[in-house]
Amino acid sequence: AVASAQVGGQRLLTEPTAPTKAGSVFGGWYKDAALTQKWDFTKDRMPASNLTLYAKWEKDYSGIYNIRSKNSELVMDVYGGGTTEGTNIIQWTYHGRSNQQWTFASLGNGYYKITSVLNPQYSLDVYGGGTDLGNRVIQWTYHGGTNQQWKIIENADGTVSLMSRLAEESGTGYLLDVLGGGKDQGVNVIQWTAHFGDNQKWYLDAVK
């Protein structure tokens, strides 16, 4: 057990006299030898019911971003500013228009909905819910399927990688990838085996 730090130089965090009652209030009290002023910080004893609370402390990426490839410095783009279902997602030189802007909204389950600012009804989508290597990524009406839910994986270099819930749950572990590591405009964004190369790493540039 570890004694808590003093509060105001004189008082310590003190457990209430009836600590087993739900909703008991903790307070400060003068330092003494009571066990109610000693605290065990053993991680393994955290109740399972508290895990959800701790999960909520993770960084929230909700917001609007340009998604920029580390490999090419080009940004994720709805091809040709298309407004139809099935339009390919490609990389293109940044120009700041809405077909290059993406709204990230937390789904509260560790995944995000990523929709086009140009077409808010459309989400980033793994075509056909496919689990094949190289499936293209398109815009499609949001329906909440696992091929439209995205996990944000933070990399040590300040970039992120993006994995669909479909890829995670199917065991493929595919990441969003610029086809062939291409650096030219118009190259498709696809799903590919995770290797965390620069063509699978993205900067999230906040849109102001």
PLY file of the C-alpha trace (Angstrom):
ply
format ascii 1.0
element vertex 208
property float x
property float y
property float z
element edge 207
property int vertex1
property int vertex2
end_header
0.00 0.00 0.00
1.21 3.51 -0.78
0.24 6.59 1.23
-1.35 9.29 -0.89
0.28 12.71 -1.31
-0.66 15.39 1.18
-3.28 17.96 0.20
-2.56 21.54 1.23
0.48 20.33 3.14
-1.63 18.84 5.92
-4.48 16.70 4.61
-4.60 13.38 2.77
-7.22 11.78 0.52
-9.34 9.81 3.00
-11.79 6.97 2.43
-15.27 7.50 3.94
-16.27 5.61 7.08
-18.72 3.45 5.12
-16.73 2.81 1.92
-18.73 -0.17 0.76
-21.78 1.92 -0.03
-22.15 2.92 -3.68
-21.70 6.64 -4.14
-19.55 7.16 -1.04
-17.73 10.51 -1.12
-13.96 10.76 -0.57
-12.53 13.82 1.15
-9.45 15.35 2.79
-8.55 14.73 6.42
-5.63 15.35 8.72
-2.77 12.88 8.36
-2.90 9.91 10.71
-2.04 6.21 10.57
-5.48 5.07 9.45
-5.75 2.52 6.67
-8.35 4.77 5.08
-5.47 7.06 4.03
-3.42 4.37 2.29
-3.98 3.39 -1.34
-3.02 0.41 -3.43
-2.23 1.32 -7.07
-2.11 -2.27 -8.32
-3.17 -2.15 -12.00
-4.38 -5.77 -12.06
-7.12 -5.02 -9.53
-8.99 -2.54 -11.72
-12.63 -3.75 -11.94
-13.70 -4.71 -15.44
-16.59 -2.26 -15.10
-14.08 0.61 -15.07
-12.36 -0.31 -18.35
-14.92 1.60 -20.42
-14.21 4.73 -18.40
-10.48 4.46 -19.03
-11.02 3.80 -22.75
-12.79 7.17 -23.01
-9.52 8.91 -22.13
-7.99 7.94 -25.48
-7.44 10.77 -27.96
-10.56 11.75 -29.86
-9.85 12.37 -33.54
-13.32 13.69 -34.32
-12.98 16.61 -36.71
-12.37 17.50 -40.36
-9.04 16.63 -42.00
-7.07 16.39 -45.18
-5.57 12.88 -45.23
-2.03 13.26 -46.60
0.20 10.36 -47.66
3.63 10.33 -46.05
4.98 8.60 -49.14
3.79 11.02 -51.82
2.64 14.15 -49.93
-0.55 13.91 -52.01
-3.95 13.84 -50.29
-6.87 11.45 -50.31
-9.39 12.68 -52.88
-12.82 11.71 -54.25
-11.88 11.19 -57.89
-12.98 14.09 -60.09
-15.16 15.51 -57.31
-17.60 12.72 -58.11
-21.03 12.72 -56.47
-22.08 9.14 -57.27
-21.80 5.97 -55.22
-18.79 3.90 -56.10
-16.46 6.75 -57.06
-12.86 5.73 -56.43
-10.76 7.27 -53.69
-7.39 8.33 -55.11
-4.44 10.51 -54.16
-4.16 13.96 -55.73
-2.30 17.22 -55.33
-3.77 19.33 -52.54
-6.10 22.08 -53.73
-8.26 22.59 -50.63
-11.67 21.83 -52.12
-14.26 19.73 -50.30
-13.59 16.49 -52.22
-10.30 16.36 -50.30
-11.82 16.96 -46.89
-12.94 14.18 -44.56
-15.08 14.25 -41.43
-14.02 11.83 -38.68
-16.77 11.00 -36.19
-16.19 8.62 -33.30
-18.63 5.72 -33.15
-17.86 5.19 -29.46
-16.55 1.67 -30.03
-12.92 2.36 -30.93
-13.75 3.00 -34.59
-14.57 6.06 -36.66
-17.00 6.91 -39.42
-15.08 8.82 -42.13
-17.33 10.74 -44.51
-16.70 13.08 -47.42
-17.28 16.79 -46.80
-18.30 17.03 -50.47
-20.82 14.21 -50.06
-21.65 13.87 -46.33
-23.93 10.89 -46.96
-20.98 8.91 -48.35
-18.39 7.09 -46.28
-14.96 5.66 -46.97
-15.84 2.08 -47.87
-13.97 -1.11 -48.78
-15.64 -1.99 -52.08
-18.26 -4.70 -51.72
-17.18 -5.52 -48.17
-14.43 -7.56 -49.79
-11.59 -9.26 -47.96
-9.42 -9.73 -51.04
-5.96 -8.24 -51.21
-6.04 -5.06 -53.26
-9.75 -4.25 -52.94
-10.22 -0.62 -53.89
-11.61 1.98 -51.53
-14.62 3.98 -52.70
-17.30 6.34 -51.45
-20.61 4.69 -50.63
-23.75 5.58 -48.73
-23.05 5.12 -45.04
-24.80 2.05 -43.58
-22.55 1.29 -40.59
-21.11 -1.95 -41.96
-17.71 -3.13 -40.75
-16.22 -2.11 -44.11
-17.13 1.50 -43.22
-15.75 1.59 -39.68
-12.12 2.64 -39.29
-9.54 2.16 -36.56
-6.88 4.86 -36.18
-3.47 3.36 -35.44
-0.94 5.89 -34.17
2.63 5.54 -35.47
5.74 6.73 -33.66
6.56 9.26 -36.41
3.37 11.26 -35.90
1.44 9.62 -38.73
-1.52 7.26 -38.48
-2.50 4.10 -40.31
-6.12 3.20 -41.01
-7.60 -0.29 -40.68
-11.22 -1.19 -41.33
-13.12 -3.09 -38.70
-13.72 -5.66 -41.43
-9.97 -6.19 -41.81
-9.50 -6.50 -38.09
-12.37 -8.91 -37.47
-11.66 -11.04 -40.55
-8.03 -11.41 -39.46
-6.51 -9.97 -42.64
-5.23 -6.88 -40.88
-5.23 -4.90 -44.12
-4.40 -1.19 -44.03
-5.34 1.67 -46.31
-2.53 1.79 -48.86
-1.52 3.83 -51.92
-1.38 1.23 -54.69
2.18 0.13 -55.43
3.63 2.92 -53.35
2.92 5.24 -56.28
3.74 8.93 -56.02
1.76 10.12 -59.04
-1.60 11.84 -59.07
-4.57 9.55 -59.58
-3.19 6.39 -57.97
-5.95 4.41 -56.22
-6.25 3.93 -52.49
-6.68 0.22 -51.72
-6.46 -2.24 -48.85
-3.21 -4.17 -48.55
-1.29 -6.37 -46.14
0.07 -4.29 -43.28
3.76 -3.48 -43.57
3.60 0.09 -42.24
5.60 1.47 -45.12
5.25 5.15 -45.95
2.45 4.42 -48.44
0.40 3.07 -45.51
1.05 6.09 -43.30
-1.04 9.26 -43.33
-0.87 12.71 -41.80
-4.18 14.07 -40.56
-4.05 17.79 -41.36
-6.85 19.59 -39.55
-9.04 21.75 -41.78
-9.38 25.21 -40.25
0 1
1 2
2 3
3 4
4 5
5 6
6 7
7 8
8 9
9 10
10 11
11 12
12 13
13 14
14 15
15 16
16 17
17 18
18 19
19 20
20 21
21 22
22 23
23 24
24 25
25 26
26 27
27 28
28 29
29 30
30 31
31 32
32 33
33 34
34 35
35 36
36 37
37 38
38 39
39 40
40 41
41 42
42 43
43 44
44 45
45 46
46 47
47 48
48 49
49 50
50 51
51 52
52 53
53 54
54 55
55 56
56 57
57 58
58 59
59 60
60 61
61 62
62 63
63 64
64 65
65 66
66 67
67 68
68 69
69 70
70 71
71 72
72 73
73 74
74 75
75 76
76 77
77 78
78 79
79 80
80 81
81 82
82 83
83 84
84 85
85 86
86 87
87 88
88 89
89 90
90 91
91 92
92 93
93 94
94 95
95 96
96 97
97 98
98 99
99 100
100 101
101 102
102 103
103 104
104 105
105 106
106 107
107 108
108 109
109 110
110 111
111 112
112 113
113 114
114 115
115 116
116 117
117 118
118 119
119 120
120 121
121 122
122 123
123 124
124 125
125 126
126 127
127 128
128 129
129 130
130 131
131 132
132 133
133 134
134 135
135 136
136 137
137 138
138 139
139 140
140 141
141 142
142 143
143 144
144 145
145 146
146 147
147 148
148 149
149 150
150 151
151 152
152 153
153 154
154 155
155 156
156 157
157 158
158 159
159 160
160 161
161 162
162 163
163 164
164 165
165 166
166 167
167 168
168 169
169 170
170 171
171 172
172 173
173 174
174 175
175 176
176 177
177 178
178 179
179 180
180 181
181 182
182 183
183 184
184 185
185 186
186 187
187 188
188 189
189 190
190 191
191 192
192 193
193 194
194 195
195 196
196 197
197 198
198 199
199 200
200 201
201 202
202 203
203 204
204 205
205 206
206 207
